[in-house]
Amino acid sequence: MTGIGPFSVQTVAVAAAMLVAWLAARYLLRSTDAASRRAGASVLLDALFVGLLVARFVYVLRWWPEYVAAPLSVVAIGDGGFDSWAGLPVALGWALWRVRRHSSQRRPMLCGFLAGVAIWAVAQAGLNVMQRTAPPLPSLVLSRADGQPVSLDAYRGRPVVMNLWASWCPPCRREMPVLAKAQADYPDVRFLMINQGESAHTVEAFVQSQGLRFDDLLLDPASLAMQAAGARGLPTTLFFDTNGRLVDTHLGELTAARLRDTLQGRLQQPPARRTP
């Protein structure tokens, strides 16, 4: 499972954790008066949003060169770009400060906060288990634009980014320059740009019109890669390590920051050194 709609699993997990935290706090405040219930739940919800904003802010700072090159990507929170370890302590500190004079709200708020963190941790652990048991790099035979057959098994032994796309898909078109630049910056990673369901002429015409160049531009007219990956939409990007094991997935448009974060974090690939 890559996510729900345009949102990554990580983003969905954060939203679910916030909802559970709020519901838990409301439940524990049920014996208090209506004003205290509203105030306590409001404090927790405010704290979670403050933590979320800080988590996003810190993540943007970490990848500032990528975000400043495409300012609108700062608000593209569907990419899952949050620094949770920065946001959690800020959220807790904010909540404790808000209830410092209201002892009756402190315990329900803390319990709600811990319930939300627990849900988030369980979701992350579940995602790791899903990825460890996910199917490996599929053993498919596709073709290049000139008709030459290519077996995906030939790419085992190196990190692989497999992008499923189509020229009629707007987010696919928007993210392709990001992938093209990453291909140049990470020469040890193979970027498999697998077109879904279009003819060689259509694919070549589109790539040339955009001034893009990919080393591994492959055709999949029957959309076999989507079926093998269990992908539910385009674009879908899958990251495989040197053993062909799936380590991360992303449904929807990739930002440059999220792509580099995954390459350097999950695939542990440093960018190429630039010579002066």
FIDOVO-247342 format. One record per residue (C-alpha): x, y, z. Coordinates in steps of 0.02 Angstrom, whole numbers, plus 50000, padded with zeros to 5 digits. Layout:
// residues N
XYZ;...
END
This chain:
// residues 276
500005000050000;500785016649948;499515028450024;497755035250013;497415046349864;498855058549841;499465056450020;500885045050073;500675031850210;501735042650325;500565057550303;499025046650331;499825039350489;500115056850559;498305061750524;497665045750606;498765048650759;498095066350779;496295060150770;496605046350899;497475058651016;496005070651006;494705056951034;495665049651181;495795066551265;493935069951238;493505053051314;494585055651468;493815072951493;492035066151485;491745067851673;492215086351675;491095100851630;490785105451449;491965120451452;493415109851518;493085096551387;493145109251247;494675117951318;495665102051348;495315094651177;495665111451096;497365112751183;497865095451121;497295098950943;498225115550942;499795107051008;499715093650873;499535106550736;500985116750807;502035100950810;501545096950632;502025114350573;503705113250661;504015095950589;503695102650415;504725118350445;506235108450504;506095096450357;506025111150235;507575118550317;508495102050298;508155101850112;508115120650085;509065121049917;507785109049840;506295118649907;506945135949863;507185129949684;505315125549679;504445136349811;502705129049784;503355111949838;503465118750016;501575116650032;501545099649945;501325090450109;500725074850017;502555070649991;502655065650175;504075077650213;504005079750403;505365078750536;504365069850671;505765070050799;505745088950793;503855090750796;503445078750939;504405087451081;503785104451023;501975098251024;502175090951198;503025106651265;501665117751192;500295107151270;501115106851442;501345125651437;499515128451391;498855117751536;500135123251667;498735131451770;497405118251738;497895102051825;496235093651781;496665094751597;498475089151611;498225070351631;496915068351491;497975078851376;499555068751411;498635052151391;497885058051226;499585063751167;500375046851212;498945037551125;499275047350966;501145043950975;500795025451002;499675024650848;501005033650745;502355021550806;501275006350768;500915013050593;502775015650561;503174998050622;501794990950514;502455000150363;504194993150392;503484975450404;502494978050243;504044983950151;505114969450215;503824957050151;503444966549990;503784958349821;505554961149756;506014969949594;504834961249471;505564949149344;504784957049191;505394958349012;504964975348940;505684984648791;506565000548742;505845012648615;506825004048476;506014987348519;507524979848606;506944968348749;507554972248924;507414960849076;507224969749242;508264955849320;509774963849235;509644978549354;509884968449513;511474972349608;511244991249602;509985002749686;508465005449574;507155019049565;505685012649464;504495026249406;502825021649326;502155035849219;501175041149065;501265056848958;499415060948986;499695061749176;500015079849236;500935075349397;502005063149298;502505077049180;502895089049323;504035077049416;505035070749267;506325085049270;506605081049454;506965062849410;508065067749264;509125078849377;509255065249509;509855053049375;511295064849339;511655067949524;511615049549578;512535039649442;512605023849549;510695022549549;509735015949399;508175025949359;506925014849266;505665026249183;504315013649136;502935020949028;501225013149053;500145008848903;500795020948769;501645018148602;503495020648569;503115035448455;502085044248590;503415041448722;504865047248615;503925062548553;503485067748731;505245065548802;506025075048657;504765089148672;505235091348855;507095090948823;507325076148940;508535061648930;508405045349026;509625030849016;508275017849048;506685023248960;505615007648949;503935003348872;502594993248960;501084993248843;500124980448946;500484989449112;501274973649184;502364983849303;500834991949382;500064974849410;501664967549482;501914982349599;500084983249651;500085001649602;498385010249605;498805026149510;500095036449418;501395041849450;502035028349567;503865027449616;504655012249697;506385011449775;507384995149777;509044991849862;510514982249787;509684965749832;508104970349737;507154972849901;505814986249906;506294999450036;505065013549998;503605018249886;502775034449840;501105037349755;500905054249674;502075068149623;503815067649698;504635083549758;506515085349738;506725085549928;505755069449956;506695060749815;508405065749883;507885061550060;507425043850007;508975041449901;510145047050039;509145039550183;508345023250128;509535019149985;511035027450070;511665034749907;512765050449915;512615062749771;514015063449643;515445075049687;515565090349578;517275094949512;517655113549507;
END
